């Protein structure tokens, strides 16, 4: 087996994330969501490096969810990559493509797809006694999600580096949350693997892609846009927002109080 290497600045980010957010504990069994694309491939490779250098032991496994697309890629390169890393490979078939594009009743196909994939991965993890699931969301994903939540749902939120799921008892970790997408692309100079392309027909034509391009365009005018968004999604920063929207009953109460406190002779009512 060839020695696995990454530049020191990559390894430092891995360690920082793992230590800052307490992602790993002795004896953890971590199941990596492995699509075969650049992000999940790098995640699996990076966690294998951590596994060799961490002060305690933890186990790794990789799961690939076959989405059911007619043009789904051959999983054998993914299985070979896992074999070279010494990571057990699990293949799980699904009907996600059919559900998303034929049975979604007009709902957002991307959110349905993500929900179904996470469900399959989590169920498999519980079944096989993994206590943690590792997903390959990176820094750009977090910032894009933060901006998307404001634009499309009127909320201030993004995903967390570590999330405990009460229903399943699993902990979801995101060890790449400090990596920029460009860094992940550049990492394949050091990794002997060619990531597979997404078989999804909507790839590159999603709301996330629109937000990605919006941020890119804003960066051309102001290089601090990304950093400012990343800072804004941190807890503890100054927040100044409007009061919460009043209910119908609360508004009625306010009107009654207003009317009782101001007689017809009050100054504001005079001509």
C-alpha positions in Angstrom: 0.0 0.0 0.0 1.4 3.4 -1.0 2.1 5.9 1.7 -0.7 8.5 2.0 0.4 12.1 2.2 -1.1 15.6 2.4 0.6 19.0 2.7 1.0 20.2 6.3 -1.5 23.0 5.9 -4.2 20.4 5.0 -3.3 18.2 8.0 -3.4 21.2 10.3 -6.9 22.0 9.2 -8.0 18.4 9.8 -6.6 18.4 13.3 -8.0 21.9 14.1 -11.5 20.8 13.1 -11.3 17.5 14.9 -10.0 19.2 18.1 -12.1 22.4 18.1 -15.4 20.6 17.6 -14.5 17.4 19.4 -15.5 15.3 16.4 -13.8 12.0 17.4 -13.6 9.9 20.5 -11.8 6.7 21.3 -13.5 3.6 19.9 -15.7 5.5 17.5 -17.0 3.7 14.5 -17.4 6.2 11.7 -19.4 5.6 8.5 -18.4 8.0 5.7 -21.0 9.0 3.1 -19.0 8.2 -0.1 -20.5 9.3 -3.4 -17.2 9.0 -5.3 -17.1 12.7 -6.0 -14.2 15.0 -5.1 -15.6 16.1 -1.7 -16.4 12.6 -0.3 -13.3 11.0 -1.8 -11.1 13.6 -0.1 -13.0 13.2 3.1 -12.4 9.4 3.1 -8.7 9.9 2.3 -8.2 12.6 4.9 -9.9 10.5 7.7 -7.7 7.6 6.8 -4.7 9.9 7.4 -6.1 11.0 10.7 -6.7 7.4 11.7 -3.0 6.6 11.3 -1.9 9.7 13.2 -4.5 10.2 16.0 -3.6 9.5 19.6 -6.4 6.9 19.9 -8.0 4.4 17.6 -11.3 4.7 15.7 -12.8 2.6 12.9 -13.8 3.7 9.4 -16.3 2.4 6.9 -17.6 3.9 3.6 -21.1 3.7 2.2 -22.1 4.5 -1.4 -25.8 5.0 -2.1 -26.7 3.9 -5.6 -29.2 6.6 -6.5 -30.9 4.6 -9.3 -30.0 6.8 -12.2 -29.8 5.1 -15.6 -26.4 6.7 -16.0 -25.2 5.9 -12.5 -21.4 5.3 -12.5 -19.8 2.0 -12.1 -19.1 1.5 -8.3 -16.0 -0.6 -8.9 -13.5 2.3 -8.9 -15.0 3.4 -5.6 -14.6 -0.1 -4.2 -11.0 -0.2 -5.4 -10.2 3.1 -3.8 -11.6 1.9 -0.5 -9.6 -1.4 -0.9 -6.4 0.6 -1.3 -7.2 2.6 1.8 -8.1 -0.4 3.8 -11.6 0.9 4.4 -14.7 -1.5 4.3 -16.9 -0.5 1.3 -20.7 -0.8 1.6 -23.0 -0.5 -1.4 -26.7 0.4 -0.8 -29.2 0.5 -3.8 -32.1 2.9 -3.7 -35.0 4.3 -5.7 -34.1 7.9 -5.0 -33.9 8.9 -8.7 -37.4 7.6 -9.3 -38.9 9.2 -6.2 -37.2 12.6 -6.8 -38.1 13.0 -10.5 -41.4 11.0 -10.8 -43.1 11.0 -7.4 -42.1 14.2 -5.7 -45.4 16.1 -6.2 -43.7 19.3 -7.1 -41.4 19.5 -4.1 -37.8 20.7 -4.3 -35.9 17.6 -5.8 -32.6 18.6 -4.2 -34.0 18.7 -0.6 -35.9 15.5 -1.1 -32.8 13.7 -2.5 -30.6 14.9 0.4 -33.2 13.9 2.9 -33.6 10.4 1.4 -29.8 9.9 1.1 -29.2 10.9 4.7 -32.0 8.6 5.8 -30.5 5.6 4.0 -27.0 6.3 5.4 -28.2 6.8 8.9 -30.4 3.7 8.9 -27.4 1.6 7.6 -25.1 3.1 10.2 -27.5 2.1 13.0 -27.9 -1.4 11.5 -24.2 -2.0 11.3 -23.4 -0.5 14.7 -21.6 2.7 13.6 -22.1 5.5 16.1 -21.0 8.4 13.8 -21.7 9.4 10.2 -19.2 11.6 8.4 -20.4 13.9 5.6 -18.2 15.9 3.2 -19.7 19.4 3.5 -17.0 22.0 3.3 -16.6 25.7 4.2 -18.2 26.9 0.9 -21.1 24.6 1.5 -21.7 26.1 4.9 -21.6 29.7 3.7 -23.8 29.0 0.7 -26.3 27.2 3.0 -26.3 30.2 5.3 -27.1 32.6 2.5 -29.6 30.2 0.9 -31.5 30.0 4.2 -32.0 33.7 4.1 -32.9 34.0 0.5 -35.2 31.0 0.2 -36.6 30.3 3.7 -36.3 33.6 5.6 -34.1 32.0 8.3 -30.6 32.5 9.7 -29.1 29.0 9.8 -26.5 26.6 8.4 -25.4 23.1 9.3 -23.2 22.4 12.3 -19.8 20.8 12.3 -21.2 18.2 14.7 -24.9 17.3 15.3 -26.4 14.7 17.6 -29.5 12.9 16.3 -31.8 12.1 19.1 -34.0 9.7 17.1 -31.2 7.4 16.0 -28.5 8.1 18.6 -26.0 8.9 15.8 -23.7 11.8 15.7 -23.1 13.5 12.3 -19.7 15.0 11.9 -18.3 17.3 9.1 -14.5 17.2 9.2 -14.1 19.3 6.1 -15.9 22.4 7.4 -12.7 24.5 7.4 -11.7 23.5 3.8 -12.5 25.7 0.9 -13.7 23.9 -2.2 -10.7 25.1 -4.2 -8.4 23.4 -1.6 -10.3 20.1 -2.0 -9.9 20.2 -5.8 -6.2 20.9 -5.4 -5.7 18.0 -3.1 -6.0 15.5 -5.9 -2.5 16.4 -6.9 -1.5 14.2 -4.0 -4.2 11.5 -4.2 -4.1 8.7 -6.7 -7.8 8.7 -7.6 -10.0 10.4 -10.1 -13.3 11.5 -8.6 -16.4 10.4 -10.5 -18.9 12.9 -12.0 -22.4 13.3 -10.5 -25.0 11.3 -12.5 -27.8 13.8 -11.4 -29.3 15.6 -14.4 -29.7 18.7 -12.3 -26.0 18.9 -11.5 -24.9 22.5 -12.0 -28.4 23.8 -12.4 -29.5 24.0 -8.8 -30.4 26.9 -6.3 -27.1 26.1 -4.6 -25.3 26.7 -7.9 -27.1 30.0 -8.3 -26.0 31.1 -4.8 -22.4 29.9 -5.5 -22.3 32.1 -8.6 -23.8 35.0 -6.7 -21.1 34.9 -4.1 -18.5 34.6 -6.8 -19.8 37.7 -8.6 -19.9 39.7 -5.3 -16.3 38.7 -4.6 -15.2 40.4 -7.8 -16.3 43.7 -6.3 -15.4 43.0 -2.6 -12.9 40.3 -1.6 -14.3 40.3 2.0 -17.8 39.0 1.0 -17.1 35.3 1.8 -15.3 36.1 5.0 -18.0 38.4 6.2 -20.7 35.8 5.5 -18.6 33.2 7.3 -18.2 35.5 10.3 -22.0 36.3 10.3 -22.9 32.6 10.7 -20.9 32.3 14.0 -22.6 32.4 17.3 -21.6 35.3 19.6 -21.5 38.0 17.0 -23.5 41.2 17.4 -27.0 40.7 16.1 -29.5 43.5 15.6 -32.9 42.3 14.2 -36.5 43.4 14.1 -38.8 42.1 16.9 -40.6 38.9 16.2 -43.8 39.2 14.2 -46.9 39.6 16.4 -49.7 37.2 16.3 -53.3 38.3 15.4 -54.3 38.3 19.1 -51.2 40.3 20.1 -52.0 42.9 17.4 -55.6 43.1 18.7 -54.3 43.7 22.2 -51.9 46.4 21.0 -54.8 48.1 19.1 -57.0 48.1 22.2 -54.2 49.5 24.4 -53.5 52.2 21.8 -57.1 53.3 21.5 -57.6 53.3 25.3 -54.5 55.5 25.8 -55.4 58.1 23.3 -58.5 60.1 23.5 -60.0 62.0 20.4 -58.6 65.2 21.9 -55.0 64.0 21.9 -52.5 66.2 20.0 -51.9 63.8 17.1 -55.6 63.6 16.3 -56.1 67.3 15.8 -56.0 69.0 12.5 
